Amino acid sequence: MTSDSQAEAGTAEGQGPVEIDEEMARHLENKRDELFEKLDIRDGFSEEILEEARERTEGVEQQIADEVDEREDLRDMTTWTIDPIDAQDFDDAVSIEEREDEYVLWVHIADVTHYVNPDTKMWDEAVERGNTVYLPAYTIHMLPPVLAETVCSLVPNEDRLAHTVEMHLDKENLSYESIEIYKSVIESDARLTYGEAETMLDEPETADDLLEDPEVDLAEKCHMVWELADRMHEQRKEDGSLVLNPARDRAHTIIEECMLKANKAVTHQLMWDRGVEAMYRVHPQPSPDEWDKALQEIQDLDGVSIPAGSWDDPRKAVNATLEEAPGRQLDKIQWAVMKVMPRAKYMNDPFGGHHALNFEIYGHFTSPIRRLSDLINHWIVYTNDVPEDLAALCDHASDQQKDAEQCEREYKDFLQEVGLDPAAVNNRGIEVVDEE
């Protein structure tokens, strides 16, 4: 993914969890508690917050029925989710149509602000936390998990409230012909894991095993969105967007590109069509000297050569180099780049843009269950009500993200110290076994 993308944590399909004994489990718990105290990270919710969450998620079917007439009814549209195999919640879904001169791409996001708004205690709690913290095999949620497990999980064959970004894209250059953002009701047809999505692209007949309705054209739609996502990915690279993982599989590419396209659409509409403040994502660029240092470090690696003609744009130079470099050097190339990259931050003024993505204006919208920025942007999009303390909220969210990243980094270092592979724990989870 890009340097500003959230890493996916999912159990590797077909592999069991990492086994540890009870003593190791206590060591890990003690280390987590130490880090939470050091970085002032809240683990767990008060009963008051949990009770409010339970109350606001009761009677889901009736709540949705009461909302249908006030929203766009998209329940007949082919819609599906793609997530890690062990995902507990499915908060974004996609739909697509190919027309004579355009693609229409819909990204549906769980309508979190229907349940969490500035009048709720959950909102205040989200503001304090700033984001969900992901550690290998352990998650500290921004919002009570019951939200993600029920009303904000776009599970198959059940009506759900969503916030939909509808994008009409020119078939030739994939630019936005029009953007609409509105509240909707959807019904997902299928929940695909990344592995299932990959298999379906190769073997369309496997879609039949995942659907209640045999008339749904899921395999065709999945292939269509892959072709679009692949074109969007290649276009981003040509435009100078930094792509540090050139070997990403098709299923991940679909989700990454669709979410980037939706995030960009929303924040462009907020800035250019409405001219309002929002929580924009700004990524400063390294200085020319810093980029030169990174490129020289890459050029000096054994078996690596930066293609002639690409040095003028360091991002394109890195992209081209990663595609040709031997696999043993990929981590070193990525690290050389990350060392000189400034930290991205949230700002109420978007200007300065996002250097790594090479987007003039960018912000987050597609993950309101785990990021404060997205939650607030949902509220601004729907109400046009900008919080008075938005600049302070941007600073706070940036600080909380920094602490979350430090917590993750130190916890992974600790796992290595005690002989556990952080990647294996992250991908496969942990199981505590009895000592025999």
N, C-alpha and C positions, 0 to 999 in steps of 0.2 A: 504493500500500500504506500501511499504518499507519507511523508514525514508527519503529517498532521492527522493521519487516519487512526482510528481506534483498532487495536489488534483484537482479533477474534479469539476467544478462549473456548475451545471445544474438544471433547474427547475424541481422540483418533478413532475412526470407525474400525471396528474389528479388534481393538485392543482393550485389555482389562485395566483397571486402576493400578496405580503404584501402591504396593503394600508396605505398611510401616507398623511397628509395634506400639504399644501404649506409651512407653517411655518417650519415643520419638514424637508421638502426638502431643505429649505434654510440653516438650521442648518447643515445638512449633507454636503451640498456643501461647506459651510464655513470651516468645519472640514477637508474636503479633501484638499482644497486650503492651509490650514495651514500646513498639513502634507507634501504636495508637496513642499512647500517653505522650510520647515525645513530640508527635506531630499534631496532637489535638484532633484526632480523627474519631468521630462518634461511631461506635459499633453497637447496633441494636437501637430499638425505638422505645420511647416511653409508652405506657399502657394508654395514656390519653391519645397519643398519635395513632396507635394501632386501633383503638376503638373508633376514632373518626374515620379511619380508612375502611373499617368493616361496615360502618353505617352508610358511607357514601357508595359502597359497592354492593349493597343489598338490592334485590329485585332488579337484576340486570335486564331481563327480558322486557319488563314493563317500562323501565327507563328508556330503552331503545325504541320500544313501540310508541312512546310519547314523543319521541324526537323525529320520527320518520318524516312527518309532513313538513318539518322545518328544514330538512336537509336534502341534498342530492341523493337519490336512491340508486346506488350502484350495485345492488345485490345480484343482478343478472349478468354482470360483467365477469369474464374469466379473470380470477385474481388468485395469487398464491404467494407464499412466503418461502424464503431460502435462509436457513440458519444452521449453526453448528448442531451436531447430532445431540448434544446434551443441553441445548438451550432450554431455559425454563420459561421464557416469554418470547413472543413473536410480535414485535412492535412496529414492523414495517412490512408492507406488501406491495406488489407491483402488478400492473395490467398494461397491455399494449395492443395497438391496432396499427396495421400498415394500410395506408390509403394511397390513392394514385400519386399524389404529390407531397405527401407528408407522413411522418410517423406521429402517432399520439401516444405519449407515455404518461401513465398515471403512477404516482408514488403515493401510497396511502399510509399515513402515520397514525398510530393509536391516539385518540383524542384525549390526552392526559388532562388538559385544562378543563374538560367538562367535569372532572372530579376534583382537580387540584387547582384552586384559584387564590388570589390574594386574600380572600376572606377566610381561608382555611388554615388550620395549624400545620397541615402537611406542607403548605407553601412556605411558611416560615422555616420549617425544618429543612426543606430543600435549599432555601437560600443559605442557611448556615452550613450545610454540607457541601454544596457547590457541584458535586458530581458523585457518581458511584465509583468506588475504589475497587479495582480488580487485582487481587493477588492470585498466584497459582493455587487453585482449588479452594479459594475463599473469597467471598464478595461482601463488601460493605455498601449497602444500597443507599441511594439518595432518597428514595421514596419507599414506603412500606411495601414489601414484596407482594402482598395480597393484590395490589393494583396490577402488577405485571402478570401475576398468576391467573387473574380473572378478567376484569373488564378491559384492561389494556393489552391483552394478549389476543392477537388476531388468529385465533384457532380456527381450523377448518369447520365448515358447515354450521357456523353459528353467526348470527348477526352481531356486528360490532360498530361502535361509533368511531369515526376516523376524521382526520384532517387531510384532505386530498390536494396534491399538487398536480394539476393537469397541464401538460406541456405539449404544444403542437410544434413539431420540429421539421424544418425544411429538409426535404429528402436529400438534397445535394450537399449542403454544408452543415446540416444538423444544428443550425442556429434556431433560436426561439422565434417562431412566428407569433405565438401568443402564449400567455401564462395565466392560468386561473387557479386560485387557491380558495377552497371552500370546505365547509363541514359536510360530511357524508355519512351514509350507512353502507357498509360493505359486508360481504360474506365470502371469506376465503374458501377456495375450492380444494386447496391442498397445502400441506406443510411439508416442504422438501428439505432434507438435509443437503449439505454441500455435495456429499457423495451421491445421493439420489439424483440431484440435478445434473451432475456430470454423467451419470449412467443414462439418464433420459435423453441427453443430447446425442449420445451414441446409439441408444436403443429406445426409440420413441414408444415402442409397445409397452415399456415398463410403466408408463403413465396410467394404464388401465388398473393396475394394482393399487394405486394411491387415491382413486377417485370414487366417490359415491355415485356421481352422475356420469355415466359413460359417454354422454353427449359433449362433455366439456373438452375443448381442443387444447389441452394443456401442453402436450408435447410440441405442437405447432407454435404455440405462443412462446414457449420456453426457448425454442430455437430462434424465433424472431427477435426476442429481446437479447439473446446472446449476440446475434449479428449486429444489432444496434450498439450494444455495449462495446463490442470489439472495435467498431468504427469510432465510437466516442473516445475509447482508450487511445487508439492510434492518433486521433486528431489532437488529443491533449498533449501527447508526446511531441508531435510536430509543432505544436504551438509553444512548446518550451516548458511544459509541466514536468517536474522532476518525478521520475518513476524508479524508486529504489529497489523494487522487487519485480524484475522483468519476467519471472517464471510463474506469476500468479495464475492459478487455474481458472477455468471458464466461469464456474459458479461464483467464485469470489469476485471476479471481474464484473459480472452482471450486477451484483449488489453494490460494489464500490462505485461503478460508473453511474448507476441510476441514482444513488444517494447524492453523489457529487452534483449531478445535473439538477436535482431537486433543491439542494441547499443553495446552489448558485442562483437558481430561478427565484427563490423566495427572497433572498437578500437583494437581488437586483430590483425586484418589484418594490421592496421596502424603500430602497434608496432612490431609484429613478422615478417610479410612479407615484410614490407617496412622499418622499423626502423626509422620512421620519428617522429618528434615532432608533437603534436596535443594538443587540449584542453581536457586533460584527467580529470576524476572526481576522486578525492582522498578523502577517508574518514578515518581519523585516528581512532585508537581504544582507548577506555578508558583505564586508567591504571587498573591493577588487583585490587587495592584497591577501585577504583571507581565502578568497576563491582561488587565487593563484597558488597559494600554499597547498590547498587541498588537491588541486589538479596536478601539481608537481609530485606530491606524495603518491598519487595514483599512478602517474606516469612511471615512477621509479620502481613500482612493483614488478616482480619477476613474471614475465609472460603477458604483461599488460601494456597496451599502447592506445593512447587516445587518438581516434581517427583524425586525420588531417582535415581541416576545414570546419571542425566543430568547436574549436577553442574559443571562438568569439562569444558563444553563449554557454556558460559553464554547465547549466542544467542539461542542455542537449548533449554536451560533451560527456557528461556522466551517463546519460541514458545510452548513448551509442557505445560507450566503453563497457557498460554492464552486459550488453547483449553479446559482446565478442569475447569478454574476459573468461579465463578458465574458472571453473567453479570454486576452486580452492581460494581464489582471491576476492570473491564477492563480498564476504564479510568485511575485509579490509578496505575495499572501495567504499562500502556503505559507511563505515566508521570514519573514514577520512572526510566524508561529506558532513556527517552529523556533528563532528567536532567543531566545524566552523559555522554551523547553522544557529542563528539567534533563536530564542524561544518565541514561539507564537503566543499571542495574547488576545484577550477580548477587549474591544474598545467600542465606544458608542459612536465613533467616527470611523468609517471604513477606509478612508484614504490612506494610501501606502500599500494597500492590496495584500495579497497572499503570494509571497515570493516563490515558495516551493511549488505551489499549484499553478503559478503564473496567472492568477485570476485578479482582475482589477478590483473586484468587490466580492467578498465571500463571507459566509456566516453559517451557523449550524441551525438545523430545523428538524432533522430526521430522527433524533434520539431524545425526546423530552422525558423519558422515564429514567435516564441516567445522566443527563447534563442540564445544569441550570440554564445555560444559554439557550438551549432549544425550548425549554419550558417557557421562558420569558418571551422568546420570539413567537411562539405559538400565541401567547396572550396578546402581544402587540399586533400580530397579523389579524386576529379575530376582532379585537376591540379598538385598535389604534390608540390604545392607552399606554403611554410610555411611562414607566416608573420614574418618579422625580429623582431618585438616587441612582440612576442607571450607570453613571460613570463609576460610582463606588461599587456597584454590583459587578461591573466588568473587572475591576481590580481584584475584588474578592474571589470571583470565579477563577481568574488566572492564578491567584495565590493557592487556591485549593487544588487546582490541577497540578501545580508544581509539587505540593506536598504529597499528593496521591502518587505521582511518578517517583518521588523519592522513597516513599513507603514500598512501592513495588520493587524498586531497584535494590533496596537494602534487604528486603525479604528474600529476593532471589539469590542475593549474595550469601545469605544465611543458609538457604537450602543447599547451596554448593558446599559450604563449610561442613555441613553435617552429612555430606555424601549423597544428596539427592539431586537429580537432574531437574532443574526448574522447568525446562520445556516439557519433559515427560509428565511432571506433576500438573502443569498447566493444561496439557492436551488430554490427559487420561484421568485426572483426579486422583484421590487418595482413598485407600481403604485400610482401616485399622484392624489388624488381625490379632487374635489371641496368641500369647507367647506359649509355645509348647516346650 
